[in-house]
Amino acid sequence: MKGKLLSIAVLFFVGMTGASAQNVHHFKTNSSLVKKIPSLFEASGEQYKFLSKNLGQNKFPKTYYARTLKWDNSNSDWWCSGFYPGTLLYIYEQTKDQETYNEAVRIMKPLAKEQFNKTTHDLGFMMYCSFGNAYRMDPKPEYKEIMINSAKSLASRFVPSVGCIRSWESRKPNEECLVIIDNMMNLELLFWASKVTGDRSYYDIAVTHANTTMKNHFRPDYSSFHLVNYNPSTGGINLKKTVQGFRDTSAWARGQAWGLYGYTVTYRETKDKKYLEQAEHIADYILNHPNLPKDKIPYWDFNAPDIPNALRDASAGAVMASALLELCNYTNAEKGKVYFKAAETMIKSLSSPAYFAKPKANGGYLLEHSVGNLAGNGEVDVPLTYADYYYVEALKRYKEMSEVNK
């Protein structure tokens, strides 16, 4: 296995930036948007300084409710805990503001203990988005150790009889293994761990999970269910449903985004074309959907009953934009241009006053109008940390593409 590994440093750069190891198409970036990006990062830094002043001791931001002027924060074990330090690190990378970096380092200290948390499938979100970026910028041995331990904890949730990492816990663990499409986002941590340790098992778990998900989560039109309930005794399927979407047969927007991003990463790490084709199919479903608005920020569900008055989900748009900016370099030039222009439109939209918050408004979060779980009446039309994280990641990727094209 070790003999087959590429340079750790090169692969880690590819993984965290989205640069292509095989194709780099030279798409023409929008000069006015490129010029605006530094000011967007500066504004983001000021917003997050304001946000940081409204966190409790060792608390992590979740959302802000403008109607009641209340911040909702969490402990380190909440699935979103890694996005705040990750966003701070992305901002620091562009602004070089030491206060921003110091805050990221501060909040990662109470997060570090989650490396041993075996009760969640979200350790990729929690630890790779935070410590992964920290290690990329400053490869300290302690960061590496934290991420390897996190990968071990995540791998412990793999259910061989199903071929997937268990997502949610069930009251009937011997009869149900609940797997959600979101889990595709956590595989990147396993791919990374396989490269730096030489342990093939992490890679095999990630690929097996991706294969099982590709087989069972997707419909013929390449939209996806949110959840598949497997029988761990037989490996069979109990049922398929969409928990956070409009209905079981609908296309929950953020679920489609998770799949797009996840299979783009899986192709990057394996170079297996079936994953590239899967990512392309998901992208084509999204971009060709008749219910995708002109600004390309999706409604919270592509089949929401009150379109065109349905709520938008900026978080889904941000994830899609970042994923498309990576995918556009892996596919052929013609498709790549379509994906690139769509991502560019998404970034423009998210950077406009329609979504990007005014200074010290929105609780200090960057983007307005995200939807966490409308079906469960949770986090509806509010800011969300993962919307901000993938938005600044998309800004970073777009800026880097403009520099390649100089």
C-alpha positions in Angstrom: 0.0 0.0 0.0 2.7 2.5 1.0 4.5 2.0 -2.3 1.4 3.1 -4.2 0.9 6.2 -2.2 1.6 9.6 -3.8 3.3 12.4 -1.9 1.4 13.1 1.3 2.0 16.8 0.9 0.8 17.0 -2.7 -2.3 14.9 -2.0 -3.2 16.9 1.0 -2.9 20.1 -1.0 -5.2 18.7 -3.6 -7.7 17.5 -1.0 -8.0 20.8 0.8 -8.0 23.1 -2.2 -9.8 21.1 -4.8 -7.0 21.5 -7.4 -7.1 18.8 -10.0 -4.2 16.3 -10.2 -5.0 15.5 -13.9 -6.8 18.4 -15.6 -6.7 22.1 -15.0 -9.1 23.8 -17.4 -8.5 27.5 -17.8 -11.9 29.1 -17.4 -12.2 32.8 -17.7 -13.0 34.3 -14.3 -15.2 37.3 -13.8 -12.8 40.2 -13.1 -15.3 42.2 -11.1 -16.0 39.2 -8.8 -12.3 38.5 -8.4 -11.6 42.1 -7.4 -14.5 41.9 -4.9 -13.2 38.7 -3.1 -10.6 40.4 -0.9 -13.2 42.8 0.5 -15.6 39.9 1.0 -12.9 38.1 3.1 -12.2 41.3 5.1 -15.9 41.7 5.7 -16.2 38.1 6.7 -13.4 38.5 9.2 -15.1 41.5 10.9 -18.4 39.5 11.0 -16.7 36.6 12.7 -15.1 38.9 15.3 -18.6 40.1 16.1 -19.9 36.5 16.2 -17.0 35.4 18.5 -18.1 37.9 21.1 -21.4 36.2 21.5 -20.2 32.7 22.2 -20.2 31.3 25.7 -17.2 29.6 27.3 -16.1 26.7 25.0 -19.3 27.1 23.0 -19.6 26.7 19.2 -22.0 28.7 17.0 -25.1 27.0 15.5 -27.4 29.8 14.3 -28.9 33.1 15.2 -32.6 34.0 15.4 -33.2 37.6 14.2 -36.7 37.8 15.5 -35.7 37.2 19.1 -32.1 38.5 18.8 -30.8 35.2 20.2 -27.7 33.2 19.4 -28.0 29.4 19.5 -24.7 27.8 20.4 -23.6 24.2 21.0 -21.1 22.0 22.8 -18.2 20.5 20.9 -20.1 17.2 20.2 -22.6 18.9 17.9 -22.0 17.9 14.3 -21.4 21.5 13.2 -18.6 22.3 15.7 -15.8 22.1 13.1 -17.2 24.6 10.7 -16.5 27.7 12.9 -12.8 27.1 13.3 -12.6 26.0 9.7 -14.2 29.2 8.5 -11.8 31.3 10.7 -8.8 29.5 9.2 -10.0 30.1 5.6 -10.5 33.8 6.4 -7.1 34.1 8.1 -5.5 32.5 5.1 -6.7 35.4 3.0 -6.5 38.3 5.4 -3.5 37.3 7.6 -5.4 38.8 10.6 -3.8 37.3 13.7 -6.8 37.8 15.9 -8.8 35.6 13.5 -6.1 32.9 13.7 -5.9 33.1 17.5 -9.7 32.5 17.8 -9.5 29.4 15.6 -6.7 28.0 17.7 -8.6 28.8 20.9 -11.8 27.1 19.9 -10.0 24.0 18.6 -8.7 23.2 22.0 -12.2 22.1 23.4 -12.9 20.5 20.1 -9.9 18.2 20.2 -11.5 15.7 22.6 -14.0 14.7 19.9 -11.2 12.7 18.2 -12.4 9.8 20.5 -16.1 10.3 19.9 -17.4 7.1 18.4 -21.1 8.1 18.7 -21.2 10.2 15.6 -20.6 9.8 11.9 -19.8 13.5 11.5 -16.2 13.4 12.5 -15.2 14.4 8.9 -17.2 17.6 9.3 -16.0 18.2 12.8 -12.4 17.3 12.6 -11.3 17.5 9.0 -12.8 20.9 8.3 -11.0 22.3 11.5 -7.9 20.3 12.2 -7.5 19.4 8.6 -7.2 23.0 7.5 -5.0 23.7 10.5 -2.6 20.9 9.6 -2.5 22.0 5.9 -1.5 25.5 7.1 0.8 24.4 9.9 1.6 20.6 9.9 2.0 20.1 13.6 2.3 16.5 14.8 -0.5 16.9 17.3 -2.9 17.9 14.5 -2.0 14.8 12.6 -2.5 12.6 15.6 -5.9 14.2 16.3 -7.1 13.5 12.8 -5.8 9.9 12.7 -7.6 9.2 16.0 -10.7 10.8 14.5 -10.5 8.5 11.5 -10.2 5.5 13.8 -13.3 6.6 15.7 -15.2 7.1 12.4 -14.1 3.8 11.0 -15.4 2.0 14.2 -18.9 2.8 13.0 -18.6 0.8 9.8 -21.1 -2.1 9.5 -19.6 -4.8 7.2 -22.8 -6.6 6.6 -24.3 -3.4 5.2 -21.2 -1.9 3.6 -21.8 1.5 5.1 -20.8 3.7 8.1 -23.7 3.9 10.5 -25.0 7.5 10.5 -27.8 7.8 13.1 -28.4 5.6 16.1 -31.5 3.5 16.2 -33.6 2.2 19.1 -33.4 -1.2 17.3 -29.6 -1.4 16.4 -29.9 -5.1 15.6 -32.7 -4.5 13.1 -31.8 -1.0 11.7 -28.7 0.6 10.3 -29.5 4.2 9.4 -27.4 5.8 6.7 -27.9 9.3 5.4 -26.5 10.9 2.2 -24.7 13.5 4.4 -22.2 10.7 5.3 -20.5 11.0 1.9 -18.9 14.2 3.3 -17.1 12.3 6.0 -15.2 10.0 3.7 -12.5 12.6 3.0 -11.1 12.1 6.5 -10.8 8.3 5.8 -9.0 8.9 2.5 -6.6 11.3 4.2 -5.9 8.8 7.0 -5.1 6.0 4.5 -2.6 8.2 2.8 -0.7 9.4 5.9 -0.7 6.0 7.7 -0.4 3.6 4.8 -3.4 1.7 6.3 -5.5 0.5 3.4 -8.5 -0.3 5.7 -9.5 3.4 5.8 -9.6 3.6 2.0 -11.5 0.4 1.7 -14.2 1.5 4.1 -14.6 4.8 2.3 -14.9 3.1 -1.1 -17.3 0.5 0.1 -19.5 3.1 1.7 -19.4 5.2 -1.5 -20.3 2.1 -3.6 -23.2 1.0 -1.3 -24.6 4.6 -1.2 -24.3 4.9 -5.0 -26.3 1.7 -5.4 -29.1 2.3 -2.9 -29.5 6.1 -2.3 -30.1 7.3 -5.8 -33.1 7.2 -8.0 -33.0 6.7 -11.8 -32.9 10.4 -12.4 -29.9 10.7 -10.0 -31.7 12.5 -7.3 -31.2 11.0 -3.9 -33.1 9.9 -0.9 -32.0 11.4 2.4 -31.9 8.1 4.4 -31.7 4.4 3.7 -32.7 2.1 6.6 -30.7 -1.2 6.2 -31.1 -4.4 8.1 -27.7 -5.1 9.6 -28.4 -8.8 9.9 -29.1 -9.4 6.2 -27.7 -6.3 4.6 -31.1 -5.8 3.0 -33.1 -2.5 2.9 -35.9 -1.9 5.3 -37.0 1.4 3.7 -35.9 4.6 2.0 -37.1 8.0 3.0 -36.4 11.7 3.1 -36.3 13.0 6.7 -35.5 16.6 6.2 -37.0 17.1 2.8 -40.6 17.7 1.7 -41.5 14.0 1.2 -39.9 10.7 0.6 -40.0 11.0 -3.2 -38.7 14.6 -3.2 -35.2 16.0 -3.8 -34.1 17.7 -0.6 -31.7 20.4 -1.9 -28.9 20.0 0.6 -29.0 16.2 0.2 -28.3 16.7 -3.5 -25.4 19.0 -2.6 -23.9 16.5 -0.2 -23.9 13.8 -2.8 -22.4 16.1 -5.4 -19.5 17.1 -3.2 -19.0 13.6 -1.8 -18.7 11.9 -5.1 -16.4 14.7 -6.5 -14.1 14.0 -3.5 -14.3 10.3 -4.0 -13.3 10.6 -7.6 -10.4 12.9 -6.6 -9.1 10.3 -4.1 -9.6 7.2 -6.2 -9.5 8.3 -9.9 -12.2 5.8 -10.6 -14.3 7.2 -13.4 -17.6 5.7 -12.0 -17.4 8.3 -9.2 -16.8 11.1 -11.7 -19.8 10.0 -13.7 -21.9 9.9 -10.6 -20.9 13.4 -9.7 -21.6 14.6 -13.2 -25.0 13.0 -13.1 -25.9 14.7 -9.8 -24.6 18.0 -11.1 -26.7 17.7 -14.3 -29.8 16.8 -12.3 -29.3 19.9 -10.2 -28.5 22.4 -12.9 -31.1 21.1 -15.4 -33.9 21.0 -12.9 -36.8 23.2 -14.0 -37.2 24.4 -10.4 -33.7 25.7 -10.0 -34.0 29.6 -9.7 -32.2 31.9 -12.1 -29.7 32.9 -9.3 -29.0 29.2 -8.9 -29.6 29.2 -5.1 -32.0 26.3 -4.7 -35.2 26.2 -2.9 -34.9 24.1 0.3 -36.4 21.2 -1.6 -36.6 20.9 -5.4 -40.2 19.7 -5.0 -41.3 22.1 -2.3 -45.1 22.6 -2.7 -45.0 26.4 -2.6 -42.5 27.1 -5.3 -41.8 29.9 -6.4 -42.5 31.2 -2.9 -40.6 28.4 -1.1 -37.7 29.3 1.1 -34.2 29.2 -0.4 -31.3 27.3 1.1 -28.1 29.3 0.9 -26.3 26.4 2.6 -27.1 24.1 -0.3 -26.1 26.7 -2.8 -22.7 27.2 -1.0 -21.9 23.5 -1.0 -22.9 23.2 -4.6 -20.7 26.1 -5.6 -17.7 24.8 -3.9 -18.2 21.2 -5.3 -18.8 22.5 -8.8 -15.5 24.5 -8.8 -13.7 21.3 -8.1 -15.7 19.1 -10.4 -15.3 21.4 -13.4 -11.6 20.6 -13.5 -12.1 16.8 -13.6 -14.7 16.6 -16.4 -14.3 17.5 -20.0 -13.9 21.2 -21.0 -17.4 21.5 -22.3 -19.1 20.2 -19.2 -16.5 21.9 -17.1 -17.5 25.3 -18.4 -21.1 24.7 -17.6 -20.2 23.7 -14.0 -17.8 26.6 -13.7 -20.3 29.2 -14.9 -23.0 27.8 -12.6 -20.7 28.0 -9.6 -19.8 31.5 -10.6 -23.4 32.5 -10.6 -24.0 30.9 -7.2 -21.0 32.8 -5.7 -22.2 36.1 -7.2 -25.7 35.5 -5.8 -24.4 34.6 -2.3 -22.1 37.6 -2.3 -25.0 40.0 -3.1 -27.1 41.8 -0.5 -29.8 39.2 -1.1 -27.7 36.7 1.0 -24.5 38.3 2.3 -25.3 40.0 5.6 -24.7 43.6 6.5 -22.0 44.4 9.0 -22.9 43.3 12.6 -26.3 42.0 11.3 -27.3 38.4 11.1 -25.7 37.6 14.5 -22.3 37.9 12.9 -22.8 35.1 10.4 -22.0 35.7 6.8 -25.0 34.3 4.9 -28.7 34.7 5.4 -31.5 32.4 4.3 -30.5 28.9 5.0 -32.8 26.0 6.0 -31.6 23.4 8.4 -34.7 21.2 8.9 -38.0 22.7 7.7 -39.8 19.4 8.0 -38.8 19.3 11.7 -39.3 23.0 12.1 -35.7 23.5 13.1 -33.4 26.3 11.9 -35.7 27.7 9.3 -34.6 30.7 7.2 -31.6 31.4 9.4 -27.8 31.6 9.2 -25.9 28.3 9.5 -22.2 27.7 10.1 -21.8 25.2 7.3 -23.3 27.7 4.8 -20.5 30.1 5.8 -17.8 27.5 5.7 -18.6 26.2 2.1 -19.2 29.8 0.9 -15.7 31.0 1.9 -14.3 27.7 0.6 -15.9 28.5 -2.7 -14.5 32.1 -2.6 -11.0 30.6 -2.0 -11.3 28.1 -4.8 -12.6 30.8 -7.3 -9.8 33.1 -6.3 -7.2 30.4 -6.8 -8.7 29.6 -10.2 -8.4 33.2 -11.3 -4.7 33.2 -10.3 -4.0 30.0 -12.3 -5.5 31.8 -15.3 -3.2 34.8 -15.1 
